[in-house]
Each structure stands twice: as structure tokens, then as C-alpha cells.
Amino acid sequence: MDTAAGAARRLRAAIIAATPATDAPTLTAIAASIGLNATLTSYRDRMDFGFIANGAVMHELPELARHVQ
């Protein structure tokens, strides 16, 4: 027996599956002993930069980020 909730879940899944991706988020992580992690992601005609830093040792991160805008 099909429920309304099950039908709604299948409809949402079908809509998501048919929707083309327009962006690829830049995901990154950092270990406690590392000062800076820079991640570059290329998708379609776009290049994304992701920075995450240990603020105790990398004080110039905002300045670095301005150089790639």
C-alpha cells in the first residue's frame, strides 16, 4: 500500500535527479596541526577557491582571500 508520504518522497527524489547541477561547493577540512588548507574546485566554466586556516598561526587569511577574488 502506497502512502502519500512515500509518494511525496519519490516525487522529490525524481525532481532532484532531473535537476542539473549548477554549482559544486568547495568543501575542505583542516587538522589542528596544519596552518592552511587551500582547495580548488573546477566545475563547468568556473573555478572555486576554498580556504580554511588555523587562526592562531595564519593571521593573513583575509588578505590572501582578497587576492583570488
C-alpha positions as CSV (number, residue, x, y, z in Angstrom):
1,M,0.0,0.0,0.0
2,D,1.4,3.4,-1.1
3,T,1.3,6.3,1.3
4,A,1.1,9.9,0.5
5,A,4.4,10.5,2.3
6,G,6.1,7.8,0.2
7,A,4.7,9.2,-3.0
8,A,6.0,12.7,-2.0
9,R,9.5,11.3,-1.2
10,R,9.6,9.6,-4.6
11,L,8.5,12.8,-6.4
12,R,11.1,14.9,-4.6
13,A,13.8,12.4,-5.5
14,A,12.7,12.4,-9.2
15,I,12.8,16.2,-9.3
16,I,16.3,16.3,-7.7
17,A,17.6,13.6,-10.1
18,A,16.3,15.6,-13.1
19,T,17.8,18.9,-12.0
20,P,21.2,19.6,-13.4
21,A,23.9,20.8,-11.0
22,T,24.8,24.4,-11.4
23,D,27.5,24.6,-8.8
24,A,30.0,22.5,-7.0
25,P,30.7,23.7,-3.4
26,T,34.3,23.8,-2.3
27,L,34.5,21.6,0.8
28,T,37.6,21.4,2.9
29,A,38.8,20.5,6.3
30,I,41.9,21.2,8.4
31,A,43.8,19.2,11.1
32,A,44.7,21.0,14.3
33,S,48.5,21.0,13.4
34,I,48.1,22.5,10.0
35,G,48.1,26.2,9.3
36,L,46.4,26.5,5.9
37,N,44.3,24.3,3.6
38,A,43.5,25.6,0.1
39,T,41.1,23.6,-2.1
40,L,40.4,24.4,-5.7
41,T,37.4,23.0,-7.5
42,S,36.7,23.3,-11.2
43,Y,33.2,22.7,-12.5
44,R,32.0,23.6,-15.9
45,D,33.5,27.1,-16.7
46,R,34.0,28.0,-13.1
47,M,37.0,27.8,-10.7
48,D,36.2,28.0,-6.9
49,F,38.8,28.5,-4.2
50,G,38.2,27.4,-0.6
51,F,40.4,28.4,2.3
52,I,40.4,27.3,5.9
53,A,43.1,28.2,8.3
54,N,44.2,27.9,11.9
55,G,43.8,31.5,13.1
56,A,46.4,31.1,15.7
57,V,49.1,30.8,13.1
58,M,47.6,32.2,9.9
59,H,46.6,35.8,10.6
60,E,46.7,36.9,6.9
61,L,43.9,34.7,5.6
62,P,41.6,37.6,4.7
63,E,44.4,39.3,2.8
64,L,45.1,36.0,0.9
65,A,41.4,35.6,0.1
66,R,41.2,39.1,-1.4
67,H,43.9,38.2,-3.9
68,V,41.8,35.5,-5.5
69,Q,38.5,37.5,-5.8
